[in-house]
Amino acid sequence: MKHVALIIETSHQYGRDLLHGIREWVRENEQWSLRIVEHSRGKELPRWFSSWDGDGVIARVDSAKLSERLLATGLPVVDVAVEGRPSDFLQVIMDNKAVGELAFNYFHDKGFRSLAYCGDPDFSWSREREVAFARLTESHHLPYSVPPSKNLQKIGSDQEIRHLAQWIEGLTKPVGIFCCYDQRAQQILEACMNAGVRVPEEVAVLGTDNDEVLCDLCDPPLSSIDLNGRKTGYVAAELLNELMAGRKPVERKTLMQRISVIERQSTDLLAVTEQHVQSALKFIRQHACEGVNMKDVLRAVPMSRTLLYNRFKEIVGRTPHAELVKIKLDQARHLLLSSELSIAEIARASGFASPSYFIKVFHQETGKTPFAFQRKSSSEPV
């Protein structure tokens, strides 16, 4: 039996998801003896680790000192750091550029034409996400803002919350604010409450990590990007197994991109001022996966079919029917990537009338069958 150390901080959702993914690989493949070494940024490894008689390590290598300690063991190591910096080890890391781009596309698809970012200067991955988010915002010539640097000196303090409230009051609204992690988003929500700014009517807030406990504690509940740490952990275990068997993968770095937005009330609004179009959008987003069709939409919105279609397409950029299909397919993709449900169960959970119709529409829109999409996602990390 192989003995593997997991040097991962468990106080954050992403770290816990990494552990879940590693455990899933072990259960499906080869029994390992796992030793969890709770490790936070800047913390020393326990003394016993230097003489530990193990076979391999999966670690979030976040400092030169930790890298040196691991190199000294001579053991195979897979680095699951969030940062995109150079590493002495094989890496399975988050594609922070993809995170920033997903956040922009999410807000843009909802109609937001004013955007902002709230990060943490202590972390390089926060800057990587901001750069990608800001680049797309600027390329679309949209208003963009970040908090004044003085606000970041004492993150989470009463003083900073007051500064954030002042900053939010001055933003062009409605505005979508993307935050580098969920706790930062919670601070933005507190600042909105203090400023008397309505969420999501005036400010929509999107976090990162999808820490379900923290997201549900927020008022209103926080939408967040799920970084799919389970998949990262699974791939890391797979690669460590290769290293421990004496096989060296060709790629030194694997970027994980299979991420998705988990929507809750903090962004549950589309930035559309036309009342009937907004009502139609809200109805579609709330009920698309329940199997509703255009007749149901027209019953919910007192407007003629032709006029609604024309106004909807003019404002949103696609027809109400296309929006219905988009919401259903987004749900189906998420379930294909993150669940063990059958194709028939996914079709039903996504609001399609039958598995055959689901397969037909999925192929028309993506160029792949759900089966092929699911196989590809399970065999490829990105």
C-alpha distance (Angstrom), angle and dihedral (degrees) to the residues before:
residue distance angle dihedral
M1 . . .
K2 3.81 . .
H3 3.81 118.1 .
V4 3.81 112.0 -142.5
A5 3.80 128.8 -176.4
L6 3.82 119.1 -147.8
I7 3.81 109.6 -156.1
I8 3.77 98.6 -171.3
E9 3.80 133.4 132.1
T10 3.80 108.8 -117.7
S11 3.81 98.9 -168.6
H12 3.81 90.8 85.8
Q13 3.79 128.4 65.3
Y14 3.80 94.1 -123.9
G15 3.80 91.8 56.3
R16 3.79 91.9 48.5
D17 3.80 90.1 49.2
L18 3.81 89.9 52.1
L19 3.80 89.0 55.6
H20 3.80 91.6 49.0
G21 3.81 90.3 52.5
I22 3.80 92.9 48.8
R23 3.78 90.4 49.4
E24 3.80 91.3 50.4
W25 3.82 90.6 54.8
V26 3.80 91.5 48.7
R27 3.80 92.5 50.4
E28 3.78 91.9 49.9
N29 3.79 98.9 42.7
E30 3.79 127.3 13.0
Q31 3.78 132.7 -2.5
W32 3.82 112.7 -112.6
S33 3.77 130.8 -178.9
L34 3.81 102.0 -125.3
R35 3.79 124.2 -156.3
I36 3.80 116.2 -170.3
V37 3.80 114.1 -148.7
E38 3.80 107.6 -166.3
H39 3.77 104.5 -137.6
S40 3.79 130.4 175.2
R41 3.78 128.7 -176.0
G42 3.81 112.5 -65.9
K43 3.79 94.0 3.6
E44 3.82 120.3 135.2
L45 3.77 120.3 -117.8
P46 3.81 114.8 -113.0
R47 3.81 115.0 -90.3
W48 3.79 93.8 -116.9
F49 3.79 91.3 63.5
S50 3.83 93.3 77.3
S51 3.81 90.7 63.2
W52 3.79 97.2 34.3
D53 3.81 111.9 133.2
G54 3.79 99.2 -140.1
D55 3.79 139.2 140.6
G56 3.80 104.8 -138.1
V57 3.79 147.9 -9.8
I58 3.79 137.6 -136.7
A59 3.79 108.4 -164.8
R60 3.75 142.5 164.5
V61 3.81 94.7 -126.3
D62 3.80 103.4 -157.6
S63 3.81 103.0 156.1
A64 3.81 142.4 39.8
K65 3.81 89.6 -120.0
L66 3.80 92.7 56.6
S67 3.79 90.3 46.2
E68 3.81 90.4 53.4
R69 3.81 92.3 50.1
L70 3.79 91.5 50.9
L71 3.80 94.0 45.8
A72 3.79 89.4 52.5
T73 3.81 91.2 60.5
G74 3.81 92.6 60.3
L75 3.82 88.7 -142.2
P76 3.82 126.0 137.2
V77 3.81 108.4 -94.8
V78 3.80 133.1 -169.4
D79 3.80 114.5 -161.4
V80 3.83 116.2 -144.4
A81 3.80 96.8 179.7
V82 3.80 119.0 153.2
E83 3.81 92.5 -137.6
G84 3.79 122.9 86.3
R85 3.80 94.2 -137.2
P86 3.84 124.9 128.2
S87 3.80 115.5 -81.3
D88 3.79 137.5 -165.1
F89 3.81 88.8 -134.4
L90 3.76 143.1 56.1
Q91 3.82 106.1 -78.5
V92 3.78 135.8 -146.4
I93 3.78 102.5 -179.3
M94 3.77 142.4 161.8
D95 3.80 117.7 -92.9
N96 3.79 97.3 -129.0
K97 3.80 91.1 -176.8
A98 3.81 88.4 61.0
V99 3.83 89.8 49.5
G100 3.81 92.2 54.9
E101 3.80 92.3 44.9
L102 3.80 92.3 49.8
A103 3.81 90.6 52.0
F104 3.81 91.6 51.4
N105 3.80 94.1 47.0
Y106 3.80 90.9 47.6
F107 3.81 93.2 54.4
H108 3.80 93.2 39.4
D109 3.82 92.3 52.3
K110 3.80 88.8 52.3
G111 3.79 90.3 55.9
F112 3.81 100.9 -105.5
R113 3.78 112.3 153.5
S114 3.80 97.4 176.6
L115 3.82 119.0 61.5
A116 3.79 139.6 178.7
Y117 3.79 138.8 -177.7
C118 3.80 130.0 -144.9
G119 3.80 113.9 -167.1
D120 3.78 143.2 159.6
P121 3.82 118.2 -107.8
D122 3.82 91.7 -153.7
F123 3.81 92.2 72.2
S124 3.80 128.5 63.9
W125 3.81 91.6 -156.6
S126 3.81 88.5 61.0
R127 3.79 89.0 57.3
E128 3.82 91.5 46.9
R129 3.80 90.6 54.9
E130 3.79 91.8 46.4
V131 3.81 93.9 50.8
A132 3.82 92.1 54.3
F133 3.82 92.6 44.3
A134 3.81 93.7 46.8
R135 3.81 94.1 45.2
L136 3.80 92.6 58.1
T137 3.80 92.3 42.1
E138 3.78 91.6 52.8
S139 3.82 93.4 43.7
H140 3.82 87.5 58.2
H141 3.83 89.9 48.4
L142 3.79 93.6 -122.2
P143 3.83 127.4 152.5
Y144 3.82 108.8 -93.7
S145 3.79 132.5 -174.7
V146 3.80 143.2 173.7
P147 3.82 126.1 -168.7
P148 3.82 115.3 -87.8
S149 3.80 109.2 -92.3
K150 3.81 92.2 -114.7
N151 3.81 87.9 67.1
L152 3.79 91.1 64.1
Q153 3.80 98.9 59.3
K154 3.80 95.7 90.6
I155 3.78 105.7 22.2
G156 3.80 113.0 -154.3
S157 3.81 95.5 10.0
D158 3.80 122.5 131.2
Q159 3.79 88.5 -110.8
E160 3.79 92.8 54.4
I161 3.81 93.0 46.4
R162 3.82 88.1 55.0
H163 3.82 90.7 49.7
L164 3.80 90.6 48.2
A165 3.81 90.0 51.3
Q166 3.82 90.1 53.3
W167 3.80 90.5 48.4
I168 3.82 92.5 49.4
E169 3.82 91.9 49.4
G170 3.82 89.2 59.5
L171 3.83 97.2 49.8
T172 3.80 122.4 108.6
K173 3.81 105.6 -106.1
P174 2.94 144.0 -101.6
V175 3.80 87.0 41.3
G176 3.78 134.2 171.6
I177 3.82 114.6 -141.9
F178 3.82 117.7 -160.8
C179 3.82 115.2 -160.2
C180 3.81 127.5 -158.6
Y181 3.83 93.4 -130.0
D182 3.79 138.5 1.5
Q183 3.81 97.7 -100.4
R184 3.81 89.0 55.4
A185 3.80 89.1 51.3
Q186 3.81 90.2 50.8
Q187 3.81 88.5 55.7
I188 3.81 90.0 51.7
L189 3.81 89.9 51.8
E190 3.81 90.1 51.2
A191 3.80 90.0 50.1
C192 3.83 90.2 50.5
M193 3.80 90.4 51.9
N194 3.81 91.5 49.7
A195 3.81 90.8 48.9
G196 3.80 93.2 48.2
V197 3.82 90.6 -119.3
R198 3.80 115.5 151.1
V199 3.81 119.9 -121.7
P200 3.00 122.1 -123.6
E201 3.82 96.5 -1.7
E202 3.82 94.8 66.0
V203 3.81 102.7 10.6
A204 3.81 125.4 28.4
V205 3.82 113.9 -161.6
L206 3.82 126.2 -156.1
G207 3.80 122.7 -173.9
T208 3.80 132.7 -170.6
D209 3.85 131.2 -123.6
N210 3.82 98.7 37.3
D211 3.79 93.5 -123.4
E212 3.80 94.7 -175.8
V213 3.81 96.2 -158.3
L214 3.80 93.4 50.3
C215 3.82 93.1 41.3
D216 3.80 91.6 53.1
L217 3.82 92.2 46.1
C218 3.80 90.8 57.0
D219 3.80 119.9 96.2
P220 2.97 105.4 -106.9
P221 3.84 99.7 20.0
L222 3.78 109.9 -97.3
S223 3.80 127.2 -113.2
S224 3.79 110.4 -140.7
I225 3.79 144.4 178.1
D226 3.79 112.6 -108.0
L227 3.82 106.0 -142.5
N228 3.82 92.3 -161.2
G229 3.80 93.8 -125.8
R230 3.81 89.3 170.8
K231 3.79 90.2 66.7
T232 3.81 90.9 46.5
G233 3.80 91.1 51.3
Y234 3.80 91.3 47.4
V235 3.81 93.0 51.3
A236 3.83 91.3 44.9
A237 3.82 90.7 54.2
E238 3.78 90.2 48.0
L239 3.81 91.8 52.6
L240 3.81 93.9 44.7
N241 3.78 88.9 53.7
E242 3.81 88.7 55.1
L243 3.81 91.2 49.8
M244 3.80 93.5 48.3
A245 3.82 88.7 51.4
G246 3.81 90.0 55.3
R247 3.81 95.9 -105.8
K248 3.81 118.5 126.7
P249 3.82 118.2 -152.8
V250 3.79 115.9 -131.2
E251 3.82 95.6 -126.7
R252 3.81 118.2 70.1
K253 3.80 93.2 -165.5
T254 3.80 130.8 39.5
L255 3.81 116.6 -168.4
M256 3.80 115.3 -150.8
Q257 3.81 113.5 -143.5
R258 3.81 106.5 158.8
I259 3.79 95.4 112.4
S260 3.80 133.2 140.1
V261 3.80 142.1 -175.2
I262 3.80 116.5 -108.2
E263 3.76 103.0 -154.6
R264 3.79 124.1 -144.3
Q265 3.78 134.6 158.3
S266 3.83 98.3 -68.8
T267 3.83 90.4 76.0
D268 3.80 99.0 22.5
L269 3.78 94.1 126.3
L270 3.76 136.3 79.2
A271 3.79 117.5 -135.4
V272 3.81 94.0 -121.9
T273 3.79 122.2 127.2
E274 3.83 97.5 -167.6
Q275 3.82 101.3 99.5
H276 3.81 98.8 -148.9
V277 3.81 93.4 45.7
Q278 3.79 90.8 47.7
S279 3.81 90.5 49.6
A280 3.80 90.9 50.5
L281 3.80 91.7 47.9
K282 3.78 92.3 48.7
F283 3.80 92.2 48.8
I284 3.82 92.2 48.6
R285 3.80 93.4 48.2
Q286 3.79 93.0 47.6
H287 3.79 98.2 44.5
A288 3.84 109.6 21.7
C289 3.80 93.0 101.8
E290 3.80 90.7 50.2
G291 3.80 89.9 70.8
V292 3.82 99.8 -102.0
N293 3.81 120.1 158.3
M294 3.80 136.5 -160.6
K295 3.80 92.6 -80.1
D296 3.80 88.3 60.5
V297 3.82 91.2 48.5
L298 3.81 92.2 51.0
R299 3.80 91.3 49.0
A300 3.82 89.3 53.6
V301 3.82 95.1 47.9
P302 3.84 119.4 54.0
M303 3.80 96.5 -138.1
S304 3.79 135.8 103.6
R305 3.81 116.9 -95.7
T306 3.81 94.3 -119.0
L307 3.80 95.4 46.6
L308 3.81 92.8 46.3
Y309 3.80 91.8 48.7
N310 3.81 92.3 49.3
R311 3.82 96.3 44.8
F312 3.81 92.3 42.4
K313 3.79 93.3 51.3
E314 3.80 92.1 44.9
I315 3.82 93.5 52.6
V316 3.81 103.6 30.7
G317 3.79 99.1 31.5
R318 3.83 96.0 -123.7
T319 3.80 137.9 57.3
P320 3.81 123.8 -91.9
H321 3.81 88.9 -109.8
A322 3.82 90.8 52.8
E323 3.81 88.9 50.3
L324 3.81 90.5 51.9
V325 3.80 90.7 52.0
K326 3.82 91.9 45.4
I327 3.81 93.6 53.9
K328 3.80 91.8 47.4
L329 3.81 92.8 48.4
D330 3.81 92.5 47.0
Q331 3.81 88.5 55.3
A332 3.81 91.5 45.8
R333 3.82 92.6 50.9
H334 3.78 90.9 49.6
L335 3.80 91.8 51.3
L336 3.81 92.9 44.9
L337 3.80 89.7 54.4
S338 3.78 100.6 39.2
S339 3.81 109.6 28.3
E340 3.79 141.1 59.5
L341 3.83 92.9 -135.8
S342 3.79 120.0 134.1
I343 3.81 120.9 -111.0
A344 3.81 89.9 -104.8
E345 3.80 91.5 51.5
I346 3.81 91.6 47.8
A347 3.81 91.0 49.6
R348 3.80 90.3 52.8
A349 3.84 94.0 44.7
S350 3.81 90.4 50.1
G351 3.80 95.1 52.1
F352 3.80 101.1 -106.7
A353 3.81 117.6 146.7
S354 3.80 94.3 -131.0
P355 3.82 140.5 -2.9
S356 3.82 90.8 -110.8
Y357 3.82 92.1 54.1
F358 3.81 89.9 46.3
I359 3.81 91.4 52.3
K360 3.81 91.2 47.9
V361 3.82 94.9 49.7
F362 3.81 93.4 42.3
H363 3.81 90.7 53.0
Q364 3.80 92.4 46.4
E365 3.80 93.0 51.7
T366 3.82 101.4 37.5
G367 3.79 105.7 24.2
K368 3.82 89.9 -123.4
T369 3.77 135.3 85.6
P370 3.82 116.0 -118.2
F371 3.82 87.9 -111.5
A372 3.82 92.1 55.6
F373 3.82 91.8 44.4
Q374 3.80 91.1 50.9
R375 3.83 93.7 47.1
K376 3.80 91.2 48.4
S377 3.81 92.1 49.9
S378 3.79 92.4 50.5
S379 3.80 94.5 48.3
E380 3.82 100.1 39.7
P381 3.81 123.9 55.4
V382 3.77 96.1 -152.8
